[in-house]
């Protein structure tokens, strides 16, 4: 299972579902980094220092970071979805399909209706 670091805006309900699936998810709040306005590049550095993939809804900024700093433990960018369990299932499926995450940008999108 994956070791993830959920950034500040990532939905806690999705984090809880991912934990139910067996993933090790650390939140910004649990790490003591909430409400500190930590820049995205430092979020990525922190996650990598803890050997965790960043889990974020901030697609645009983390795509840019991946392009300029491609050496990291992995980034999972997600489209927000009110179906929290569905989002967690898509993330879980993507994590289960990979054997190595280092340097990868994994995109999880909301299904079209």
N, C-alpha and C positions, 0 to 999 in steps of 0.2 A: 504494500500500500504506500501511498505517497505521503511525504512530509511537506505540509503547506503552511504558508504564512498569509493569513487573510488581512488585507489592508483595511483601513478605517471605515470605509463605506460598504464593505462587503456584508451581505445580510447574515445575521447570526443564525437564523433558521436554516439556511443552506449549510453553514458550518456544522450545525448539530446533525443534520442528515448525513453529511460526509463522515462525521465521526461514527455514526451508526453503521456506515459501510466499512469502517475499519481504518479510515485515514487519520493520520496524526495532524491535526490542524491547530496551530497557534494563532490567536487573534492579536491584533495590535493592542487591544485593551489588556489582554492577559500578559503581554510582554512589557506593559508599563509605558507604551508609546502613544497612548490615545491623547487627543487634543493638544498635541505639540507642534502641529503643522510641519511635520517632517517631510522634506522634499522627496519626490518619487525616487530619485536616484539613490537616496539614502535608505529608503524602504527596501529597494532591490539589494543594496549592499548588505543591509542587516539580514535579510532573508538568506542571502547566499552565505553569509558568515555562520548562519545556523543550519546550513545545508537543507534549506527549504525553498520550495517554489513559491513565488508570489501568486496570490489568488486575488484578482481584482476585477472590478467593473469599469475601471478607468482604461478603456481600450486604446484611445488615441495616444495618451502620454506613454503608456508602457510599450506600445508598438515602436514609438520613437526611441525610447530607451534601449529596446532590444537592437535596433539598427545601429545605435552609436556605441553600445556597450554589450556586445553579444556573448561575452563570457560571464555566465551566471548559472545558477542551479536550475533555472527554468521559470517561465512566466505563463500563467493561465489567465487569459483575458476572456471575460464573459459578457454577453449581452444580458442585461437585467431581465428577469422573468418573474412575474407574480406567482407562477407555479414553482414554488421553492423546491419541492421534492423533485419535480421534473428537471430543474436546473442541476440539482445535486446528482441525479441519475446520469445526466449527460457528462458532468465532470468526472464522475466515477468511471463511466465507460471509457472516457478518453485516458484517464490515468491507468486503467487496466490494460489498455491497448499498447502502452509504451513500456519499454524496459529501462530506458535511460532518458532523463529529462534535461540534463545539462545542456545549456545553450539553446534550448528549444522555446519557441513561442507557440503555445497551444491556444487555439481560438475555439470557444464554445458559444454557439449562437442559438438564439431562440428559434424554435421551429416556426415555419410559416403556417398560417391557418388556412 
